[in-house]
Amino acid sequence: MEVLGRSLKRIDAKDKVTGKALFPADIDLPNMAYMKILFAGRPHARILSIDTSAAEALPGVLGVFTAKDVPNNEYGLMEPDQPVLCGPGSNKPYADRVRFVGDQVAVVVAETEEIAARARDLIQVEYEDLPVVTDPREAMQPDAPLLHPELGTNIFTHDRIRKGDVEAAFAQADVIVEAEYHTPMQEHAYLQPEAGVAFIDEEGRIAIYVAGQWTHEDREQIAHALQLPEDQIRVIYPAIGGAFGGREDMSVQIVLALAVWRLHQRGIVRPVKIIWSREESIIGHHKRHQYFMRAKWGATKEGKVIAAQVELIADGGAYWYTSNKVLGNAVITCTGPYEIPNVWVDGYAVYTNNIPAGAFRGFGGPQGNFVAEMQMNKLAEALGMDPVEFRLRNVLREGSLMSVGTPVPPGVSIAQVIEETAKAAGWRKGPEGWYRPEDADDTIWPHWNGLPKPHIKRGIGFAAGFKNVGFSFGYPENSWAKVKLEGGEEIERAVVYIAGAEVGQGHHTAMLQIAAETLGIAPEKVEMRVSDTAFTESSGSASASRLTFMAGHAVKGAAERALWRWQAGERPVSVEFTYKAPPTTPFDEVTGFAEPNFAYGYVAAAVALEVDTETGEVRVVDVILGNDVGRAVNPQQVEGQIEGGVVQALGWTLIENFIQQDGYVVTDRLSTYLIPTVKDVPVRVRPLILEYADPRGPYGARGMGEMPFLPVAPAVMHAMRHAVGVWYHDFPLTGERVLAGLEKAAA
């Protein structure tokens, strides 16, 4: 390989560090107007009336739009159950309700941002408050207030797995471990809050500069709400200031298009811009799901897990978003990357009046893997067995049957990943299996040398994980690319057209490297044309750790076919290619039997930490993260993904305390919702890049962007057990929560 495997400089790096790159908030067009949104500000109410007359009379106001102005007042990535604007006069039943504080009620367009804000505050809304339910376990009860009365229940997804005979297996188990767990919500906290600019382009289309994760899905939802043909909508992604799943659902896209369109109908042809504040961003877009989980697992004294029973309750918040798919992933990962003959799982996604929950790095994997790895570490302890040895006696291998009753897709490497990560953390393999010698701390973590103060306790934890690559459960997964070749005797220029979103992960650089490698040309000869529905077809979403795999196949396929035609004498060449992934199937409604995914990624982590038993402070000292990436297209970018994933996962585990009370957000700014700073990064984060080729991946590559997140939280909890003798089942591990656990254990 000449180009793959090299740490080429990111193609967007220079523009970003010099300020030349334009993010949506940086874009200014001539004669631009400005938008503000009136949010509901209450968790559950019926809107009786909206009076916009004072706002419309304010000098400088160009338009005020409410539910009656939306032709098809609904949207949603999985299910269109959310109004674009809530209020009376809508053509959709129950659109007169607000169901969480961030529901949008009206939009104002004015000559300046200040005038738009003043006008927004002049809008008078009469509400009738409705009962609020914020605990999904309470929302499941028959007498709970209903968020969507037409459905008759707040449970909108129920997945199950029934494999083998769980009760008979428990009767044969030598050890049984039962526990309840809670994993918290998490705010994406990406660098740039939601922003965008909409305008009428040179071909008369409604065009939107915005940050998202799937241009063509954005276009489809805008067209659906406005009841316009998709070819009348154009979505363009400029530079994107982070995403992590938080830009997968709509925020400002539809209302921007609505405003420009309605103004145009009045003869006002003006671009319209909006920039959310951080507070608006925090209440206005979805969060990571909180999960309430119960688990009962059984194992034999020989170290084989023979039964796993798990209940998962996901807080979906006010609307559907992607909760059904997130739940499906959690249902699969809640038994971990292990072959267990008897499995019983029930998973529920439930409506509440909390902020909607949706895609966030890991997409159900962190929650599912958390319960699985906690149970594995507890079983290992109960059996008196090393946690690495115990895992290796149970891991999935080639041909193993998953919990859903079908073989795991080829390319299973979890055993190798666990072994290599364990070795890097000081474990050794002896005649009786894997173990960690007592002197491993001094050789692996030399900066730990010397005795700590008596109130400082040290611990080391281990966890593993797995997660799907690509869309699941029967979705016809595909990705499009086009390659044009120009030149004489030699290829002088290759243009790659791809719609995949560059959200900071280095996607466009990776696609350039795959194209250059396939064509056998220098990377400098490849030009990228990206993320604009005007000249690209769909490459799918920047999610599910899929773009390197899926778009990589599309670019490789287009480049191969273009090269064949070039070598046959055709000049110039233009080839489009759509890669279609191996098919998958949904859960059987009764048994859960399925072939849910065509590929997986595998990961393991060892975490070393210190606990101050006087203050409750937890300081992570060292993290080793082993990640099988199949083939590292750009090793430096892989390292960046690992380091970023580890720090983001540590934020979720230790620091980020998202608080809602009675449906209202308490932590609605970054002074109250704390995220990791440079001082919270461990002394060392050591990426361990492993390359066991995925037989289905382009050049053997498999997706990895989400995987580093998965094992961190359970590895931290295992290290806490090692350090202070307490199992923590709830987090983040704030000082108060750590001290409470110590006091309870002491009592």
Wavefront OBJ file of the C-alpha trace (Angstrom):
o trace
v 0.000 0.000 0.000
v 1.299 3.416 -0.978
v -1.328 5.696 0.579
v -3.421 3.601 2.968
v -1.856 3.299 6.387
v -0.121 6.685 6.182
v -0.932 9.506 8.585
v -1.647 12.070 5.900
v -2.413 15.562 7.132
v -6.130 16.244 7.341
v -7.235 17.997 4.161
v -9.272 20.487 6.206
v -6.625 21.075 8.888
v -5.040 24.247 7.530
v -8.335 26.007 6.864
v -9.607 25.161 10.335
v -6.542 26.304 12.256
v -6.200 29.512 10.216
v -9.892 30.397 10.427
v -10.483 30.127 6.687
v -12.990 27.290 7.101
v -16.549 28.557 7.349
v -18.922 26.947 9.812
v -22.669 27.655 9.460
v -22.555 30.520 11.964
v -19.722 32.144 9.968
v -21.676 32.370 6.713
v -23.101 35.781 5.836
v -24.989 36.463 2.608
v -26.024 39.844 1.154
v -29.265 41.395 2.460
v -29.602 38.751 5.142
v -32.422 38.602 7.681
v -32.336 36.921 11.083
v -34.489 34.373 12.860
v -35.368 33.632 16.478
v -37.439 30.736 17.803
v -39.979 30.798 20.600
v -39.510 27.612 22.610
v -42.276 26.156 24.773
v -40.416 26.615 28.052
v -42.686 24.116 29.789
v -42.719 20.313 29.726
v -46.361 19.476 28.978
v -49.240 21.746 28.020
v -51.977 22.397 25.504
v -51.694 25.658 23.575
v -55.050 27.389 23.671
v -54.097 30.463 21.655
v -51.163 32.341 20.161
v -51.274 36.107 19.656
v -48.524 37.320 17.307
v -49.973 40.761 16.569
v -47.571 42.749 18.772
v -44.601 40.909 17.305
v -45.766 41.479 13.734
v -46.309 45.197 14.421
v -42.757 45.740 15.646
v -40.761 47.762 13.072
v -38.199 45.611 11.300
v -40.152 42.342 11.584
v -40.509 40.573 8.233
v -42.627 37.632 9.302
v -43.926 35.546 12.198
v -44.805 31.932 11.502
v -46.740 29.413 13.587
v -48.204 25.930 13.224
v -50.841 27.074 10.726
v -48.041 28.040 8.301
v -46.572 24.511 8.096
v -48.199 22.549 5.247
v -47.490 19.117 6.737
v -46.800 19.781 10.384
v -44.790 16.716 11.335
v -41.296 15.283 11.162
v -39.113 12.558 12.655
v -36.196 10.411 11.551
v -37.875 7.101 12.421
v -41.482 8.173 12.985
v -43.025 11.587 12.183
v -44.504 12.130 15.647
v -43.194 15.658 16.333
v -44.780 18.908 15.138
v -42.490 21.346 13.341
v -44.270 24.094 15.275
v -46.701 23.392 18.107
v -49.968 25.263 18.332
v -53.585 25.535 17.188
v -54.524 25.708 13.536
v -52.294 22.798 12.535
v -53.399 20.147 10.089
v -52.178 17.423 12.476
v -54.119 16.201 15.509
v -52.443 16.791 18.863
v -50.001 19.306 17.337
v -51.528 21.829 19.733
v -49.535 20.190 22.565
v -46.015 20.853 23.753
v -44.366 17.788 25.265
v -40.982 19.089 26.421
v -39.406 22.440 27.178
v -37.639 22.590 23.815
v -40.683 22.179 21.599
v -40.792 25.015 19.029
v -43.899 27.214 19.028
v -43.193 30.134 16.664
v -40.418 31.650 14.547
v -39.739 35.314 13.932
v -37.751 36.770 11.023
v -36.530 40.358 11.260
v -33.961 42.805 9.932
v -31.622 42.190 12.869
v -31.109 39.495 15.469
v -31.991 41.991 18.211
v -35.333 42.909 16.624
v -36.151 39.228 16.116
v -35.457 38.527 19.797
v -37.645 41.445 20.919
v -40.471 40.329 18.660
v -40.234 36.746 19.891
v -40.683 38.010 23.461
v -43.824 39.925 22.425
v -45.661 36.774 21.312
v -48.450 35.911 23.754
v -49.193 32.204 24.253
v -52.015 30.899 26.428
v -51.232 27.455 27.849
v -53.242 24.857 29.734
v -50.703 22.845 31.709
v -51.024 19.059 31.580
v -49.727 16.363 33.972
v -45.994 15.723 33.692
v -44.279 12.322 33.779
v -40.480 12.174 33.805
v -39.621 8.675 35.049
v -39.992 6.080 32.280
v -40.797 3.379 34.829
v -43.768 5.435 35.998
v -44.675 6.318 32.428
v -45.088 2.598 31.680
v -47.909 2.249 34.211
v -51.491 1.958 32.882
v -52.659 5.096 34.702
v -49.734 7.320 33.641
v -50.399 10.595 31.779
v -50.163 9.970 28.034
v -47.888 12.113 25.884
v -49.469 10.890 22.651
v -53.073 10.011 23.574
v -53.820 8.565 20.163
v -51.414 5.672 20.915
v -53.018 4.652 24.209
v -49.639 3.945 25.847
v -46.281 5.560 26.492
v -44.385 2.407 25.515
v -43.546 2.845 21.859
v -41.029 0.035 21.339
v -40.682 -3.370 22.968
v -37.899 -5.688 21.818
v -37.304 -9.135 23.245
v -34.910 -12.077 22.976
v -35.864 -15.601 23.984
v -33.044 -18.093 23.520
v -32.844 -21.437 25.286
v -34.290 -22.083 28.749
v -33.133 -19.412 31.183
v -34.873 -20.774 34.290
v -33.447 -24.263 33.814
v -29.987 -22.790 33.329
v -30.235 -20.728 36.526
v -31.085 -23.934 38.384
v -27.797 -25.422 37.148
v -25.634 -22.356 37.820
v -23.030 -22.420 40.599
v -23.000 -18.637 40.892
v -25.796 -16.124 40.209
v -25.311 -12.353 40.224
v -28.230 -9.914 40.275
v -28.085 -6.110 40.178
v -29.847 -2.933 39.081
v -28.082 -0.237 37.061
v -28.752 3.286 35.867
v -26.845 5.067 33.113
v -27.395 8.827 32.776
v -28.304 11.232 30.018
v -25.478 13.098 28.308
v -25.329 16.388 26.397
v -23.385 16.334 23.128
v -21.744 19.693 23.897
v -20.245 19.991 20.437
v -18.105 23.012 19.699
v -20.636 24.954 17.652
v -24.299 25.196 18.646
v -26.938 24.790 15.958
v -26.849 27.421 13.231
v -27.734 27.815 9.575
v -28.485 30.076 6.637
v -31.305 29.465 4.170
v -31.717 31.183 0.804
v -33.163 30.765 -2.688
v -30.377 29.527 -4.947
v -29.729 30.313 -8.616
v -32.057 27.496 -9.745
v -34.919 28.576 -7.512
v -34.398 25.891 -4.893
v -34.681 26.425 -1.153
v -31.064 25.975 -0.106
v -29.775 25.608 3.445
v -26.246 25.842 4.787
v -26.413 23.830 7.987
v -24.468 21.336 10.087
v -25.943 17.846 10.018
v -25.007 14.216 9.610
v -26.982 13.136 6.525
v -27.678 15.732 3.837
v -30.218 13.669 1.962
v -32.213 12.733 5.064
v -32.321 16.418 6.022
v -33.623 17.183 2.534
v -36.264 14.466 2.755
v -37.611 15.703 6.101
v -37.704 19.343 4.940
v -39.552 18.368 1.771
v -41.966 16.201 3.767
v -42.883 19.039 6.143
v -43.250 21.647 3.385
v -44.942 19.205 0.975
v -42.494 20.089 -1.774
v -40.624 17.835 -4.211
v -37.192 16.894 -2.891
v -35.532 18.423 -5.944
v -36.825 21.812 -4.766
v -34.708 21.498 -1.603
v -30.921 21.747 -1.457
v -28.885 20.949 1.676
v -25.227 21.958 1.916
v -22.866 21.102 4.755
v -19.987 23.555 5.258
v -17.503 22.896 8.081
v -19.210 21.163 10.995
v -18.261 21.890 14.598
v -18.771 18.393 15.985
v -21.800 16.105 15.973
v -21.522 12.800 17.961
v -25.078 11.911 16.854
v -26.553 15.176 18.102
v -27.033 16.530 14.574
v -28.721 13.408 13.258
v -32.184 14.784 14.029
v -33.673 18.109 12.961
v -33.002 21.363 14.805
v -33.126 24.494 12.608
v -33.334 22.915 9.155
v -37.086 22.819 8.621
v -37.928 26.190 10.184
v -35.200 27.922 8.170
v -36.604 26.477 4.967
v -40.142 27.345 6.064
v -39.242 30.986 6.712
v -37.448 31.521 3.401
v -40.242 29.799 1.504
v -43.071 31.745 3.164
v -41.229 35.062 2.754
v -40.625 34.250 -0.918
v -44.370 33.689 -1.347
v -44.873 37.226 -0.029
v -42.373 38.601 -2.531
v -39.550 38.927 0.024
v -36.445 37.174 -1.311
v -33.991 37.353 1.575
v -31.507 34.879 3.052
v -32.373 33.995 6.677
v -29.857 33.139 9.382
v -30.140 31.704 12.873
v -27.584 30.883 15.574
v -28.685 29.142 18.747
v -27.204 30.114 22.068
v -25.659 27.359 24.140
v -28.740 27.356 26.368
v -31.023 26.967 23.355
v -28.823 24.163 22.066
v -28.964 22.290 25.356
v -32.771 22.359 25.569
v -33.364 22.147 21.822
v -31.663 18.962 20.671
v -31.836 15.390 21.930
v -29.558 13.696 24.482
v -28.066 10.297 25.174
v -30.784 8.022 26.590
v -30.818 7.334 30.270
v -31.395 3.632 30.931
v -32.761 1.777 33.929
v -31.571 -1.841 33.817
v -31.934 -5.029 35.824
v -29.746 -8.072 35.260
v -29.519 -11.623 36.543
v -26.679 -13.791 35.235
v -25.541 -17.289 36.099
v -22.261 -19.154 35.574
v -20.701 -22.517 36.365
v -17.662 -23.003 38.563
v -15.705 -23.795 35.388
v -16.166 -20.186 34.335
v -18.897 -20.520 31.694
v -21.791 -18.095 31.587
v -24.880 -20.200 30.990
v -27.757 -17.772 31.545
v -28.401 -14.042 31.186
v -31.655 -12.244 31.931
v -31.804 -8.466 31.368
v -34.506 -5.811 31.451
v -33.792 -2.463 29.769
v -35.992 0.615 30.122
v -34.929 3.519 27.908
v -36.164 7.048 28.560
v -37.112 8.140 25.051
v -38.260 11.590 26.089
v -41.063 13.399 24.311
v -40.687 12.009 20.779
v -39.570 8.896 18.930
v -36.331 10.134 17.306
v -34.066 7.023 16.938
v -35.023 5.355 20.231
v -36.167 2.153 18.550
v -32.802 1.628 16.870
v -30.837 2.676 19.964
v -32.861 0.197 21.988
v -32.210 -2.556 19.442
v -28.467 -2.036 19.785
v -28.710 -2.087 23.580
v -30.728 -5.310 23.460
v -27.969 -6.946 21.417
v -25.008 -5.582 23.399
v -26.497 -6.089 26.889
v -25.197 -9.662 26.864
v -21.788 -8.505 25.673
v -19.465 -10.091 23.099
v -20.008 -13.496 24.696
v -21.617 -16.762 23.666
v -24.361 -17.451 26.194
v -26.665 -20.408 25.491
v -29.694 -19.147 27.443
v -30.811 -15.530 27.118
v -33.956 -13.629 28.106
v -34.031 -9.898 27.320
v -36.842 -7.359 27.414
v -36.171 -3.840 26.184
v -38.626 -0.931 26.337
v -38.476 2.587 24.890
v -40.854 4.896 26.720
v -42.198 8.411 26.178
v -41.662 10.956 28.994
v -41.756 14.751 29.252
v -37.970 14.885 29.364
v -35.920 16.187 26.454
v -36.056 13.625 23.648
v -33.274 11.081 23.542
v -31.611 9.927 20.357
v -28.316 9.198 18.700
v -25.127 9.703 20.693
v -21.754 8.088 20.107
v -22.269 4.376 20.723
v -26.021 4.456 19.999
v -27.173 2.096 22.775
v -23.848 0.269 22.905
v -22.500 2.095 25.982
v -25.641 1.305 27.980
v -25.853 -2.312 26.854
v -22.147 -3.011 27.245
v -22.189 -1.392 30.696
v -24.612 -3.914 32.147
v -22.844 -6.818 30.412
v -19.354 -5.883 31.596
v -20.494 -5.129 35.136
v -22.055 -8.581 35.305
v -18.938 -10.219 33.861
v -16.655 -8.570 36.404
v -19.001 -9.472 39.251
v -19.234 -13.093 38.139
v -15.451 -13.325 37.815
v -15.072 -12.005 41.362
v -17.710 -14.385 42.710
v -15.895 -17.311 41.080
v -12.486 -16.136 42.279
v -11.349 -16.018 38.652
v -9.240 -13.465 36.804
v -11.556 -11.157 34.807
v -9.510 -11.516 31.606
v -9.380 -15.298 31.854
v -13.117 -15.383 32.571
v -13.886 -13.314 29.479
v -11.732 -15.440 27.217
v -13.608 -18.556 28.303
v -16.845 -17.000 27.029
v -16.059 -14.691 24.092
v -17.628 -14.931 20.678
v -15.453 -16.622 18.093
v -15.876 -17.441 14.424
v -19.155 -19.299 14.017
v -20.421 -18.557 17.536
v -24.145 -18.048 17.918
v -25.156 -14.621 19.172
v -28.011 -13.999 21.591
v -30.331 -13.588 18.587
v -29.622 -17.168 17.519
v -27.555 -16.510 14.383
v -23.790 -16.713 13.826
v -21.746 -13.590 14.408
v -20.610 -12.079 11.071
v -17.115 -13.091 9.911
v -14.048 -11.306 11.177
v -14.543 -11.920 14.904
v -11.537 -10.588 16.799
v -12.727 -9.915 20.340
v -10.483 -12.626 21.841
v -7.370 -11.120 20.254
v -8.420 -7.619 21.298
v -8.868 -8.693 24.923
v -5.537 -10.535 24.945
v -3.524 -7.694 23.418
v -5.093 -5.080 25.674
v -4.545 -7.242 28.737
v -0.890 -7.842 27.844
v -0.325 -4.106 27.414
v -1.800 -3.603 30.901
v 0.436 -6.163 32.596
v -1.553 -9.376 32.374
v 0.311 -12.579 31.622
v -0.725 -16.041 30.500
v 0.369 -18.921 32.687
v -0.324 -22.663 32.826
v -3.720 -22.057 34.460
v -4.745 -19.109 32.337
v -4.461 -15.344 32.362
v -3.460 -13.478 35.508
v -2.000 -10.136 36.554
v 1.168 -10.319 38.695
v 1.418 -8.131 41.783
v 4.377 -6.184 40.423
v 2.573 -5.215 37.192
v 1.720 -1.774 38.587
v 5.369 -0.814 38.886
v 6.292 -1.906 35.371
v 3.214 -0.747 33.508
v 2.486 2.453 35.438
v 5.945 3.607 36.555
v 4.660 7.022 37.631
v 2.758 5.178 40.358
v 6.020 4.225 42.046
v 6.048 5.029 45.729
v 3.315 4.657 48.312
v 0.349 7.006 48.078
v -1.071 8.903 51.020
v -3.281 6.695 53.198
v -6.522 8.302 51.982
v -5.610 7.797 48.317
v -6.661 4.389 47.045
v -5.608 2.910 43.714
v -7.381 0.505 41.425
v -7.200 -1.140 38.018
v -10.209 -2.235 35.993
v -10.862 -4.093 32.765
v -13.783 -4.240 30.344
v -14.487 -5.135 26.728
v -17.219 -4.430 24.232
v -18.594 -4.745 20.731
v -20.954 -2.849 18.508
v -22.417 -2.930 15.023
v -20.848 -1.237 12.017
v -23.524 0.146 9.683
v -27.294 0.327 9.758
v -29.194 -2.608 11.208
v -32.381 -4.633 11.400
v -33.298 -4.888 7.720
v -32.419 -1.387 6.523
v -31.189 -1.627 2.885
v -27.760 -0.209 3.762
v -26.052 1.475 0.798
v -23.704 4.314 -0.110
v -23.085 6.255 -3.326
v -19.930 7.823 -4.777
v -18.755 9.192 -8.124
v -15.212 9.419 -9.498
v -14.162 11.537 -12.502
v -10.733 11.121 -14.093
v -9.022 13.729 -16.290
v -5.681 13.872 -18.087
v -3.719 12.609 -21.063
v -1.405 9.605 -20.873
v -1.564 9.730 -17.089
v -4.308 10.616 -14.652
v -3.710 14.268 -13.895
v -6.776 14.880 -11.753
v -9.339 12.715 -9.974
v -12.504 14.265 -8.564
v -14.344 12.303 -5.881
v -18.002 13.161 -5.227
v -19.232 11.970 -1.850
v -22.083 13.144 0.389
v -20.742 11.785 3.684
v -20.536 14.390 6.445
v -17.156 15.531 7.745
v -18.052 16.087 11.405
v -14.473 16.224 12.650
v -13.625 12.549 12.298
v -11.484 12.915 9.161
v -13.925 11.225 6.780
v -13.017 13.223 3.683
v -9.303 12.618 4.209
v -9.914 8.883 4.537
v -11.963 8.834 1.329
v -9.220 10.739 -0.485
v -6.698 8.116 0.659
v -8.891 5.225 -0.483
v -9.382 6.875 -3.876
v -5.652 7.588 -4.315
v -4.738 4.046 -3.273
v -7.241 2.466 -5.645
v -6.229 4.663 -8.587
v -2.520 4.364 -7.894
v -1.958 8.127 -7.895
v -0.535 10.673 -5.486
v -3.022 12.066 -2.941
v -2.305 15.581 -4.275
v -4.067 14.644 -7.525
v -7.371 13.882 -5.783
v -9.976 16.632 -5.352
v -13.006 16.157 -3.090
v -16.487 17.550 -3.841
v -18.628 16.847 -0.848
v -21.866 17.168 1.127
v -24.154 19.037 -1.274
v -27.393 17.439 -2.470
v -27.160 19.492 -5.689
v -24.438 17.257 -7.090
v -24.250 14.140 -4.922
v -26.541 11.237 -4.250
v -26.854 9.780 -0.763
v -23.872 8.301 1.046
v -25.883 7.761 4.212
v -25.356 9.175 7.653
v -22.186 9.975 9.564
v -23.289 7.535 12.242
v -23.165 3.856 13.189
v -19.377 3.862 12.658
v -20.295 3.253 9.028
v -18.714 5.826 6.724
v -15.236 4.302 6.412
v -16.839 0.926 5.689
v -19.762 1.997 3.511
v -18.507 5.123 1.744
v -15.075 3.519 1.553
v -16.599 0.693 -0.481
v -18.460 3.206 -2.651
v -15.342 5.257 -3.399
v -13.244 2.134 -3.963
v -15.883 0.681 -6.289
v -16.261 3.880 -8.311
v -12.487 4.343 -8.523
v -11.905 0.750 -9.655
v -14.479 1.024 -12.428
v -13.193 4.418 -13.519
v -9.647 3.042 -13.656
v -10.741 0.081 -15.782
v -12.330 2.404 -18.309
v -9.309 4.742 -18.230
v -6.998 1.827 -18.927
v -9.273 0.863 -21.813
v -8.565 4.267 -23.384
v -11.580 6.324 -22.343
v -10.781 10.016 -21.685
v -12.193 11.598 -19.547
v -14.032 9.114 -17.331
v -16.961 9.587 -14.978
v -18.312 6.627 -12.999
v -20.989 6.419 -10.318
v -21.168 3.439 -8.006
v -23.505 2.433 -5.184
v -22.278 -0.130 -2.688
v -24.953 -2.327 -1.134
v -24.065 -4.005 2.141
v -24.961 -7.610 3.001
v -28.626 -7.786 4.040
v -29.812 -7.799 7.638
v -33.131 -8.714 9.265
v -35.245 -7.299 12.121
v -35.982 -9.046 15.412
v -38.590 -11.770 15.313
v -41.405 -10.287 17.402
v -41.623 -13.342 19.669
v -38.129 -14.837 19.888
v -35.867 -11.979 18.803
v -34.250 -14.252 16.207
v -32.448 -12.031 13.682
v -29.418 -11.319 11.573
v -29.280 -7.743 12.823
v -25.895 -6.557 11.506
v -23.372 -7.353 8.787
v -20.235 -6.318 10.700
v -19.037 -5.489 14.208
v -16.209 -3.629 15.854
v -14.358 -4.942 18.907
v -12.696 -3.090 21.759
v -11.250 -3.490 25.264
v -9.945 -1.122 27.917
v -7.801 -1.190 31.035
v -8.200 1.787 33.375
v -6.007 2.784 36.326
v -7.295 5.387 38.758
v -6.893 6.972 42.168
v -9.705 7.711 44.612
v -9.441 10.349 47.324
v -11.540 8.830 50.105
v -11.714 12.178 51.924
v -13.203 14.199 49.054
v -14.592 11.522 46.722
v -12.502 12.801 43.824
v -11.657 10.215 41.187
v -8.520 10.781 39.111
v -7.976 8.524 36.111
v -4.245 8.045 35.677
v -3.915 5.701 32.722
v -6.138 4.228 30.020
v -5.087 1.560 27.545
v -7.663 1.211 24.785
v -7.332 -1.663 22.336
v -9.425 -1.230 19.202
v -9.548 -3.523 16.191
v -9.956 -1.191 13.222
v -9.454 -3.880 10.567
v -7.146 -1.612 8.604
v -6.016 1.801 9.832
v -6.597 4.004 6.783
v -4.968 6.932 8.610
v -3.350 5.898 11.927
v -3.173 9.423 13.327
v -6.912 9.869 12.822
v -7.527 6.523 14.508
v -5.476 7.662 17.497
v -7.493 10.870 17.626
v -10.757 8.931 17.629
v -9.525 6.701 20.446
v -8.270 9.583 22.564
v -11.416 11.632 21.986
v -13.699 8.670 22.668
v -11.923 7.868 25.927
v -12.128 11.443 27.223
v -15.789 11.794 26.190
v -16.617 8.509 27.921
v -14.777 9.609 31.058
v -16.857 12.794 31.001
v -20.039 10.685 30.964
v -18.699 8.462 33.747
v -17.149 10.998 36.108
v -18.184 14.606 35.452
v -21.184 15.266 33.215
v -24.221 15.494 35.482
v -27.236 16.364 33.321
v -30.066 17.324 35.660
v -33.757 17.662 34.830
v -36.384 18.348 37.489
v -40.064 17.932 36.650
v -39.198 18.236 32.958
v -37.158 21.439 33.335
v -33.433 21.465 32.585
v -31.347 22.637 35.540
v -27.971 22.285 33.830
v -28.713 24.384 30.752
v -25.268 25.969 30.326
v -21.650 24.916 30.409
v -21.112 26.574 33.782
v -23.521 24.089 35.372
v -23.130 21.148 32.992
v -19.427 20.425 33.243
v -17.519 18.653 30.478
v -13.885 17.495 30.639
v -11.183 20.113 30.216
v -7.536 19.446 29.469
v -6.958 19.073 33.214
v -9.421 16.172 33.332
v -7.611 14.166 30.665
v -5.743 11.182 32.140
v -1.986 11.382 32.557
v -1.785 8.857 29.743
v -4.233 7.622 27.128
v -2.579 4.858 25.152
v -4.286 3.903 21.891
v -3.610 0.316 20.921
v -4.417 0.096 17.209
v -5.104 -3.503 16.218
v -5.577 -4.572 12.611
v -7.393 -7.854 12.100
v -8.891 -7.383 8.658
v -12.652 -7.439 8.323
v -13.276 -9.759 5.355
v -16.164 -7.568 4.228
v -14.547 -4.166 4.721
v -12.807 -2.033 2.070
v -9.140 -3.025 2.237
v -10.113 -4.858 5.428
v -11.138 -1.670 7.271
v -13.923 -1.766 9.811
v -15.655 1.176 11.461
v -14.315 2.332 14.814
v -15.464 5.875 15.647
v -17.870 4.840 18.424
v -16.032 1.807 19.796
v -13.535 3.566 22.125
v -16.475 4.894 24.163
v -17.945 1.489 24.977
v -15.750 -0.142 27.671
v -14.623 2.925 29.602
v -17.466 3.271 32.143
v -17.501 -0.406 33.241
v -13.679 -0.441 33.379
v -13.804 2.591 35.688
v -16.380 0.869 37.920
v -14.201 -2.246 38.048
v -11.220 -0.099 39.026
v -13.328 1.577 41.721
v -14.164 -1.848 43.150
v -10.465 -2.697 43.151
v -9.587 0.623 44.795
v -12.238 1.075 47.497
v -14.168 -2.188 47.564
v -17.452 -0.686 46.374
v -19.495 -1.491 43.274
v -21.038 1.666 41.857
v -24.172 1.029 39.786
v -25.022 4.656 39.021
v -22.964 7.538 37.717
v -21.479 10.108 37.052
v -19.106 9.497 39.953
v -19.317 12.933 41.462
v -17.613 13.415 44.799
v -20.953 13.243 46.582
v -21.893 9.955 44.934
v -18.496 8.393 45.666
v -18.597 9.404 49.337
v -22.178 8.184 49.672
v -21.091 4.796 48.351
v -18.191 4.643 50.792
v -20.434 5.595 53.713
v -23.030 2.987 52.745
v -20.371 0.303 52.468
v -18.912 1.272 55.834
v -22.340 1.098 57.450
l 1 2 3 4 5 6 7 8 9 10 11 12 13 14 15 16 17 18 19 20 21 22 23 24 25 26 27 28 29 30 31 32 33 34 35 36 37 38 39 40 41 42 43 44 45 46 47 48 49 50 51 52 53 54 55 56 57 58 59 60 61 62 63 64 65 66 67 68 69 70 71 72 73 74 75 76 77 78 79 80 81 82 83 84 85 86 87 88 89 90 91 92 93 94 95 96 97 98 99 100 101 102 103 104 105 106 107 108 109 110 111 112 113 114 115 116 117 118 119 120 121 122 123 124 125 126 127 128 129 130 131 132 133 134 135 136 137 138 139 140 141 142 143 144 145 146 147 148 149 150 151 152 153 154 155 156 157 158 159 160 161 162 163 164 165 166 167 168 169 170 171 172 173 174 175 176 177 178 179 180 181 182 183 184 185 186 187 188 189 190 191 192 193 194 195 196 197 198 199 200 201 202 203 204 205 206 207 208 209 210 211 212 213 214 215 216 217 218 219 220 221 222 223 224 225 226 227 228 229 230 231 232 233 234 235 236 237 238 239 240 241 242 243 244 245 246 247 248 249 250 251 252 253 254 255 256 257 258 259 260 261 262 263 264 265 266 267 268 269 270 271 272 273 274 275 276 277 278 279 280 281 282 283 284 285 286 287 288 289 290 291 292 293 294 295 296 297 298 299 300 301 302 303 304 305 306 307 308 309 310 311 312 313 314 315 316 317 318 319 320 321 322 323 324 325 326 327 328 329 330 331 332 333 334 335 336 337 338 339 340 341 342 343 344 345 346 347 348 349 350 351 352 353 354 355 356 357 358 359 360 361 362 363 364 365 366 367 368 369 370 371 372 373 374 375 376 377 378 379 380 381 382 383 384 385 386 387 388 389 390 391 392 393 394 395 396 397 398 399 400 401 402 403 404 405 406 407 408 409 410 411 412 413 414 415 416 417 418 419 420 421 422 423 424 425 426 427 428 429 430 431 432 433 434 435 436 437 438 439 440 441 442 443 444 445 446 447 448 449 450 451 452 453 454 455 456 457 458 459 460 461 462 463 464 465 466 467 468 469 470 471 472 473 474 475 476 477 478 479 480 481 482 483 484 485 486 487 488 489 490 491 492 493 494 495 496 497 498 499 500 501 502 503 504 505 506 507 508 509 510 511 512 513 514 515 516 517 518 519 520 521 522 523 524 525 526 527 528 529 530 531 532 533 534 535 536 537 538 539 540 541 542 543 544 545 546 547 548 549 550 551 552 553 554 555 556 557 558 559 560 561 562 563 564 565 566 567 568 569 570 571 572 573 574 575 576 577 578 579 580 581 582 583 584 585 586 587 588 589 590 591 592 593 594 595 596 597 598 599 600 601 602 603 604 605 606 607 608 609 610 611 612 613 614 615 616 617 618 619 620 621 622 623 624 625 626 627 628 629 630 631 632 633 634 635 636 637 638 639 640 641 642 643 644 645 646 647 648 649 650 651 652 653 654 655 656 657 658 659 660 661 662 663 664 665 666 667 668 669 670 671 672 673 674 675 676 677 678 679 680 681 682 683 684 685 686 687 688 689 690 691 692 693 694 695 696 697 698 699 700 701 702 703 704 705 706 707 708 709 710 711 712 713 714 715 716 717 718 719 720 721 722 723 724 725 726 727 728 729 730 731 732 733 734 735 736 737 738 739 740 741 742 743 744 745 746 747
